[in-house]
Amino acid sequence: MADAFVKIQIPQQKLYNGIQFPSVVSPPSSTSSSSLSLLTQSIRFHKQFLESLLLESGAVLLRGSPLNTASDFNDVVEAFGYEELPYVGGAAPRTNVVGRVFTANESPADQKIPFHHEMAQVPEFPSKLFFFCEVEPASGGETPIVLSHVVYERMKERHPDFVERLEKHGLMYIRVLGEDDNPSSPIGRGWKSTFLTKDKIIAEERAAKLGMKLEWFEDGGVRTIMGPIPAIKIDRTRQRKIWFNSMVAAYTGWEDELNDPVKAVTFGDGQPLPGDVVHDCLRILEEESVAIPWQKGDVLLLDNWAVLHSRRSFTPPRRVLASLVK
């Protein structure tokens, strides 16, 4: 029988209704310094326990694992047995490393990546995400996380009229994509890798499946118009309303030579968003967030319904890998 995971506490955790956020576990003592196969065996055996922690807290950090490489991480992701979600329609530049493992957003180290749910701006998004720290940052580079229902409750309390408009109209996301990837931009994914094709007709079909409209430019670039799409959803598993959108990310971060962030997101009826409210939402996200410094070997499992994540700027080197689950 595989040994059990041990719940531990670290200083950065927050307490919400008596529940630690995130849950932090260390691997069974038998695996701490030794074999990957014992760890994957324990994950298969204790999957129900790990999932119950994820349901309760929205995020589970596995600390002190024997993982070294992308391939080790791939084995851990496989051990959970979830179906992979292909990265179609996402904005971040990222590269497949091995199996189901990708680089996390490859935008430059000096740039912050704002809070977002993974792929919240498209109708097909992952239910869960895994992150793995292969190389811990020289400094900074945390992946702050925040509970979505807490953000919703605080926004409703502070800006009830705004939230009511959001619930009624949803949001519209507008982004201009070049033909090829631009690695110097946090949203630099070109249309060819966004839609996984070089063929404009296939890109049109894939966009239409997402409910996205495309407007082509003569230089080969394209404007994508997504929405209106709901900005507040109901997390049916936990029976509560959640703040599920990329509003702050788009309004404060979708900026490069092709995109003006203030025009990147509007109410679903096309009306502009009030900047002061968006920036107040950013303050709430920061206040409620938990930022745990990465250690080599860390695996962070997030419920994409329950939790938004971001990235702080950092001093290289840093290598954090990701895997998306249907």
N, C-alpha and C positions, 0 to 999 in steps of 0.2 A: 504493500500500500504506500502511495506517495505521501510524503510529509506535508503538513499544512503550512500555509503562509502565516506570517506573524504581523499583526497590526502594530505599527509603531507611531510615535508622535515626533513632529519636528516643529521648530519655533514658528515657522511662517503660516501654519494652518490657521483657519478661522473657524469659529463655531457658529452654526446656524441652527436654531431650534435643537440644540444639543448634539448636532451631527457635525463631525469634523469635515472641513472642506480644504483640500481634497483628502480622501482616504490615502494613507501611506502604508504600504506593506513591505516587509523584507522577505526574500525567498526563504523556503525551508532551510534550516541550518545545514542540512546535508549538502545543499547545492551552493552555499554562499561562495566558496572559493573554487569549486570544482566544476562539475560537468553540466554542460548545456542540456544534455539529454535528460538528466534528472529534473532540471527546471521545466522543460517542455512537458515531461510526464506529469509533474505536479500541477501545471496549468490545466492539462486535460482533466486531471482527476478532480481538481478544486475549482473548475470553471464556474460552477454554480455559486460558490462562495464569492469569487471575484466579481461576478455579475451582480450579486446582491449588494456588494459595496458600491458598485457603479450606479446602480439604481438609487441607492440611498443618498450618495453624495455627489454624483455627476462626474467625478474624476477620481482615478486611482493611479497613484504613483508607486511603481515598483522600484525600490532603491536597494543597492547592494547586490545586484545580479552579476553573474559571471560573463555577461555579454561583452564582446569586443568589437565585432565586425557587423557590417550590414547584413551579411549572410546569417549570422547568429540571430539578429533581430528578425529577419525573414522567418526563421524557424519558430520564433516565439509567436509572431503574428499567425502563422499557419496553425500553431497548436490550439489557438482559440477556435479555429474552424469556421470563421465567418467568411461570407462571400465578398470578393473584392469589388470595389466600385471604380470603374474607369474614370480618369480625370478629364471629362469632356465639359467644356463651358467655364472652367475655372480661370482665374485671372493671373495667378502667380507663375513666374517662370520656374520650372522644376524639371529634373532629369530622372529617368528610371535608373536605379543603381543595380538592383538584383531582384529577381522574382517580383514580389508585390511592393518592393521598397523604393521610394522616391526621395530625392533631396527635398527638404522643406523649402519654403520660398527662398530663392537665391538672390534676393535684392541686396544691394550693398550694405556692408556692416554698419555704416554710420546712419542708416535709415531705420526709423521705427516702423513696425507694421501695426496698424491700428486694430482695435478689437473687432472681431467678426466671428460669425458661425461659418464653418467651411462651406463654401458654395451656396450661401443663403440667397444669392441673387439669381439662382436658377432653380427650376422645380425639382430636379433630381439631385439630391445632395447626400453625402454619406451620413449614416446614422451614428457611426463611431469613428474616431481617429486614433491612431497610435503615433507617438513620437518616441524617438530613441536618441540619446546623446552618445555619439560615437567619439567626438572630440570635445571635451568641455571647454567653454570659452575662457580666454585669458582674463577677461572681465566683462560684466554685463551679460547681454544676450539671453536673459530669462524669457520664458514664455508665460506671461501673466494670464491667469484664467479668472473668469467671473461667472456667477450663476445668473442665468438668463431671467428666471422668474423674479429675482431680487431687483434686477434692473427695471423690469416691467412695473413692479409695484412702486418703486421709487419715482419712476417717470410719471406714472398715473397720479401719484400724490402731488408731484411738483408741477406737472403740465397736463392737467386733465383734458383741456380742449385740444391740445396738440395730439395726444394719444387717441382721442376720439376721432380726429381727422385721419390719423394713420389707420385706425381700425376700419374706417369707412372706405378710404380710397386706396390704401396700400401705397407702394412706392414704385417708381419707374427708375431704372438704371440705364444710363447712356454712356457707352464707352467707344472710343475710336481705337481700332487695332491696326497696326502695320501688318505687312505681309509676313515678316519674320520676327523672331523673338528679339527683344531689346533688354539684355541682362542688366542694364544700368537703371531700369525702371521697376518699381515694386509691382506694377501691373503690366509688365512688358511682354506678356505672352502674345505672340502674333496670331493672326487668324488661322494659319496653317496648323499650328500646334494646338490652338484652342479647339478646333473641330477635327483634329487628327486626320487631315486630308490636304492635298494641294489643289483639289478640284473645287471650283467655286460652286458648282451645282450641288455637289455632295455637302459642302459647307452650308448651303441654303437649306437643304433637307434636314441636316442635323440641328441647325438653328431653329427651324420650324418646329421640330420635335420638342424643343425646349420652350416653345412659345416666344421665340426671339425674332425680331425683324432685323434684316440687314440692309444697309444702304451703301453701295459700293462707290468708291472714289476712283478717278482716272489713274491715280498713282499706284493702284493695286491695294490700297488700304480699304477699311470698311468701318462704318458706324453701326454698332449693335444697339438695339433698343429692346430692353427687357421689361415687360410689365404691361399694365399694373400687376404687381405681385404682392401677396399679403406681407405685412411687416410685423404683425403680431399673430402668433399661432397658438394652438392648444396642444400642449404636450399630453397626449391621451394616456400614456403610461402612468404619468404622475398626476393627471387631472388638474392641470393648472395652466394659466396663460403665460406665454413666454415672449420675450423681446427677441424676435428671430429675424434679423435683417442685417444688411451691410451698410446701413445709413451713415454711421460715423466713419467707417472705413472709407467709403466712397467720398464723402463730403470733405474729409480732412486728409485723405491719403492718395486718392486716384489722380495723381498729378505727374505728368511728364510732358514732353514737347507736343504730344497729340491731344492731351486731355486737361481740361480745367475742372478741378474737383467740385467746385460749387455748382457746375452744370451737370455733373455726373449722376446726381440723384435728385429727384423731385417727388412731390406727392404724385400719386397715381393719376390725378386729373391734370398733371402738367404744371401745377402751381409750384413756385420755388419754396424751399424749406426755410424757416427762420433760423439764421445762423446762430443766434444766441442760445436757442433751445438745443441745437445739435451740439454746441460746445458744452452746455450744461450736462448733456447726456454723457459726453466724454469724461467730464469730472466725476459723474456717478460711477461710471465704469472703472475709473482709476481708484476711487475710494473703496469700492467693494472688491477689488481684485486681490488675488494672492499671487505673488511672484516668488517662485522657489528657484534658487540658483541651481543650474544643471550640474550633475556629477556624472562622470563617465560611467556608462552602463545603465543609467536611468531609463526606464520605460514609463511613459505617461499615456494612460488610456483615458480618452475623453468621450463622454456622451455628447454628440454634436447638438442634440435637442436641448440639453440642459445647460451647456456651458459655451461661452464665447472665449476666444483666445487671441493673443496678440504676440508681438515680439519686440523686445527692447533692443536698442542699438548695442553694439559690442566691439571689443578689441579682439581681432582674430588671433589665433585660429579658433574656429567653432564649426562643428559639423553635427547638425541635428537632422535626422532622417524621419520620414513620415510614411504612413500607410493608411489608405482609406477603405472603409468597410461599408457595404450596402446597407 
